[in-house]
Amino acid sequence: MSPLEKTIAFLSRRFGPSRLALLVAAWILALGAWGTFARTVLPIEHRLEWEIPVELRAPLYAKFDSGWYLSIIEWGYGAPPPAGHPSAHAFFPLYPWVAKVLHHTFAMDGFHAGMLVSYLSLFLAMPLFLREGRARRGEAGAWRSVLFLLLFPTAFFLAAMYAEATFFLFSLLAFCAARAGCTRRAVLWGVLLGLTKASALAAAPALFLAALEPRGEEGTPILPLSRRIRDAALIGLAPFAAVWAWVFGVGIAHGEPGLYFRSLSGWHRGSSPLSGVTAFFQGIASYVSRGGWKTEPLHLVEYGLGLLFLLLAVRLVLRRRWADAAFVAAALALPISTGLSDGMPRYVLAAYPAFYELDGVFASALRGRLAWWIVSGALLLCLSARFVNARWVA
């Protein structure tokens, strides 16, 4: 075996098959080619997000929240904003801080540093996703699950200057460690998950349930139930505690414990779960009563994807996949608790067990699966074209 073949074999054992890396790289390049076409050829008016010098620096898939991440990477969190204004304090620190290290170490542009962290996270996460898929769905089902993920309408966020890919990576690491009974590693990944996004709250109960059913190798002694419950509680508590440590810590550091919630209210999001849920259902009622599907058809995609994940959560419950069901349901509940449906397609993207379940739904329906990929891929092209032109998607 040649040195090159040995290197490829080593990388395949550690980081997944080379064809998976090539597939992900081709997918990223295809998104770039499509985004360029959408920006320069399609008749979609491009909105300016920032001042011209910043716009000229910005990559295709750096829009909206990417500007907040850029400000953290290049300038830090800054002082609290005036009342009623959003601020960077609503964004969790791990993703921008890792990019900040690259920014300062290599004198790298802030946008480029953020995109590099997203790409690295995605390339590290995909082998874990495939490996987990093999355990659940077999070789063919694992590769089909990869397609269900990459063709999802908002999958482009995994290759954008957002924290989605980093959250996706730590979710896979935490759940794999929890199910394998590796408590310390699961706690570590859970803490890092909680410092990445508030969505880690959706993973906390699911991690607790996943840790109660470890998948150790054959012959490994089964721990007493009391020990398993204790370890599961520690694992489930890790992301929960990390989220709230940041939520109140960033405020205490600036002399205002409620700073995080005040920052959220600047985006007109519910400052509490109760007000958020109320606003969400009021929004649905208003959308239906004024015939919003005629003027704002994009909301049909948001509500449709929400309904899809609700049905998948029910299916997982019926199959007694308790941890997966909890993760999918909680990922759906989080955007509802903020009061806005337009973040839903991005929030549910991180609930990776849903994509294995989609493969199960279409396992014996080849035509249905192909039809799903065509429709989902078409929506991916549509939404990504909107996004690169600074049109709101999720």
N, C-alpha and C positions, 0 to 999 in steps of 0.2 A: 504494500500500500504506500503510495507516495505521500510526502509531507502535506500536500494540499488536501488529499483525501483524508488523512488522519485529522487534520484541522477541522474539516467539514464534519467528520464523524463526531468529534469532540463537541463542536458547537451544537450539533443536532441533539446529542444526549443532554446537554445542559440547557439549551435554549430552543428546542423544538426543531423540526425538520426545516431544511433550507428552503423548501418550496413554500412553506408558510411565510417566512420572511420575505420571499420574493412576491408572494401574493399581496401581503400588506404593503410592501413598497410600491407595487404596481397600482394598488388601490389608491394610495396617497397621490401618486403621480397622475392617475386618472382624474381624481378630484381637482388637482391643480389645473389640468388641461381643461376640464369642464368649467372650472371657475373663471379661467382666463377667457374662454369663449363667452360665458355668461356676462362678464364685465365689458367685453369689447364688441360683441356682435349682437347679442340678444337685445330686443327693444325694451330693456328695463332701465328706468332712470336710476342712476347711481347717486345715492345720498351721501353727503359728506358728514362723516362722524366727528372729525376733529379738524384742527387747523391744517392748512395745506402742507407744511413741513412734516407733520406727523402722518398725514394721509399718504404722503409719498414714501414713508418708511414702512408703512403697515403691510404685512403679507395679506394675501387674499382672505385667509380664514382667521383674521384678527379683527373682530368687530365687537361693538357693544361692550360687554363686560371685560373684553381684552384691554380696553383703555384703562379700566381700574387696575387690572393686574400690572399693566405697564407702569402706572404711577407708583405702585408699591415697589416694583422691581427697581425703578430708577430713583425714586425719591422717598420711599418709605410710606408709612400710614399718615403722617402729618397730624395736624391739630383737629379736634372735633369740629364738625361743620355747624353752621347756623341751624336753628330749628326749622324743620321741614325740608331739609336738603339731604340727599343721599351722600354717602361717603365711602371711602375704601375700607372703613372699619367693619363693614358688613361681610368682607371677604376673608376667608380663613387663610392662615399664613403659610402652610407647608409648600404649596405649589409656587407662589411668587418668591418665597425665600430661597428655594432651591435654584430657581432661575436667577435670583439676585446674586447668588454665589458665582454662577457662571458669568453673569454680567460684569462683576467686579474682577473676577480672576482672569478672564480672557479679554477684558475690555470689549465685550460682545454687546451689540445692540440689544436693548431690552426686549424688543419684539422677537428677535432671533433666539434669545435665551429662553423665552417662554415657549416658543414653538419647539425648540430642541427638547425641552423637558417633556412636552406632550408626545413627541415622536418616540423618545426613549421609553417612556411609560408604556406606550402602545406596543412597541416591539417586545418589551419584557412581559407584558400581560398576555399577549396572544398565545404563546406556547402553553401558559397555564390554562387558558380557556380551552385550548385544544385537548390538553391532557385530561382535564376534568370531563370534557365531552366524550373522550374515549371510554372513561370509566362509566359514564351514564348511558351513552348511545352507541358505543362501538366505533370502529374506525370510520365507516361511511357516515354515520350519524354525526360524529364530531365535526367532520368537514362540512356537512350540510349546515350544522349550527353556526359555523364560522360565516357561511354565506348569509344566514338569517340575520346575523349581527351586522355584517358589513353593508348589507343592503337595507338596513333599517332606515326609515325616513330621516332620522336625525343623527345617523352614525357619523356624519362628518364632524360632529363636535369632538370625536376622539382624535381628530387630526387638526383641531383648531387650538387657538391660544386660550384655552379654557382648562379648568382643572379636571374635566371629565375622564381623560385617559389615566391620570394619576389616581383618581378615585377608583376607577375600574381595576387598576393594578393592585392597590392595597385591599380592595374587596376580595379579589381572588386569593391573595396571599393569606388574608385573615381567615377566610372560610376553609381553605385547604388545610391550614394549620389547626384550626378548631376541630375539624372532622378527623384529623389524624391524631388528635389527642396531644398535640404539642402546645401546651398551655402558655409557656413563656413567649414563644414566637407569636402565637395568636394574640396575646395581650399587646405585644410590641406593635404588630401590624394594625391592631385595633386602635391603638393610640394614634398612630400615624394617619389612619383613616379618619379619625375624629378631628385631626388638625388640617384635613384637606377640604372638607365641605360639611355643612350642616346636615347633608343627606346621610351622614354616618349614623344619625339617630334611627334611620330606617333599618340599618344593619344590626343594631344592638340586640333587639329581641331575637332576630334570626340567628345571630352568632351564638346566643345562649342555647337555642334549640339545637343548632348544628353540633355544638360541643357535647351534647348529651348522647350523640350517636357517633362516637369516633369510629373511624375506619382503619384501625390498626392492622398490621400484617397478621396473617394467620399464625396462631401460636402465641401471640402477644396476650399476656394476662389481662383480663377485664377488671378494671378498677371498681371498688365498691361504689354503690350508688351515691352515698354521701360525699365521697371524694369527687365524683363526676359532677355533682351539682355544685360543689364549691368551685371547681375549676371553670365550669360553665358560667357561673355567676361572675367570676373575675373577667372572663373573656367578653361577656356581654356588657359588663360595666365599663370596659376600657374605652370604646368609642364614645359611649354616652358621657363619661366623665371628661374626656378630652374636648368634646364639643362645648360643654358648659364651662369648662375651665377657660376656653378661649372667649366665649360669649361674655362672661363676666370679667375675665382677666383684662381684656382689651379696654373695657370701660374703667375698671379700677385703676389701670395704669394711667388713664387720662383724667382721673378724678370724677368720673361719671359712670357708675356701675351699669346704668341702662343705656349706654351709648350704642351698643349693637342694635337694640330694638328701635332706637330713634333713627338710626341709619336706615333700617329696613322700612320704616314708615315714610322715608323720603321717596321710596318707589311706590308708595300707596299700597303697600302690602299690609296684611293684617298684623297688628302688633301682638296678637295673641291667637292661639289656635281656634278659639271659639269665634272671634271676630272674622278670622280668615275663612272658616267653613261657612259662616253666614254669608260673607261676601261672595264666595264661590258659587253657592246655589242661587243667590240673587242674580249673579251674572248669567247663569244658565237660563233662568226664568226670563230675564231681560232679552237675551239673545233669541229665544224662541218667540217671545211676544212681538218683537219688532221685525221678525223675519230676517235675522242676521245672516242666515246662510246665503242670502242673495248679495249682500254687500261685503260680508266678511267670511268667505267660504273656508279660509284657513282654520277657523275655529272648529269646523267639522272634523278636520284631521286631528286636532287636539282632543276633542271629545271622543272621537273614534278610537284613538290610541289608548285613551284612558279606559274606555269600555273593554278594549281588547285585553289589557293587563288585569282588569277586574275579573274577566272570564278565565284568564290563565291562573289567577290566584285561586279561584274557586276550583278549577280542575286540579291544581296541586293539593288543595285540601282534600278533595275526594280521593286522591291517590296517596294521601297520608304523607306527603312530603312537607312536613310541618315547617321546617326552617326555610325552605324555598318559598312556600306560600307566605310566610311572615315577611320575608324580604320584599317580594313583589307587592304585597298589599301595603306595606309601610312606605315603599317608594312611591306608590300611587297616592297615599294619604298625605305625604309631606307637601306637595304643591297645592293640594286642596286646602291644607291648613294655612297656607299663605294668602289664600283668597283669589288667586289668579290661575286660570287654566293654561295660560300661554307658556308656562314653564314646564308643564307636564311631560311633553315628549322628550325633554332633556333629562328630567329627573328619573324617569323610568328606564332610560338607557342603561343605567348602572346596575339594574336588577338582572344580572346576567343569567340566572336560572331560567328566566322566561324564554330565552332563545333556544335552550335545550328542549323546553316544553313545546315550543312551536314546531320543532322537528318531530316531536312525538305526535303532535296533532296531524301533521301531514306525512307521517311515516309510510303509509300505504296509499297515498294519494298523489301520484306523480304529477298529474295535470294540475291539481290544486296547488301543489308546491311551486310548480313553474309559474302558475298564474300569480301566486303570492309574490314571488321574487320579481316578476315583471312590474306589478303594481307598486310594490314597496320600492323598487329601484327607481321607478318613474317619480315617485314622491321624493326620493332622495335627491334626484336631479333638480326637481322643482324647488325644494326647500333650500338646497345649497346655492342655487342660482339667486334666490332671494337674499340669502345671507351675505354672499360676497358683494352684493349691491347695497348692503346696509339696510335691508328690509327685515323687519322683525320676524323671527321664526319661533324661538323658544328661549 
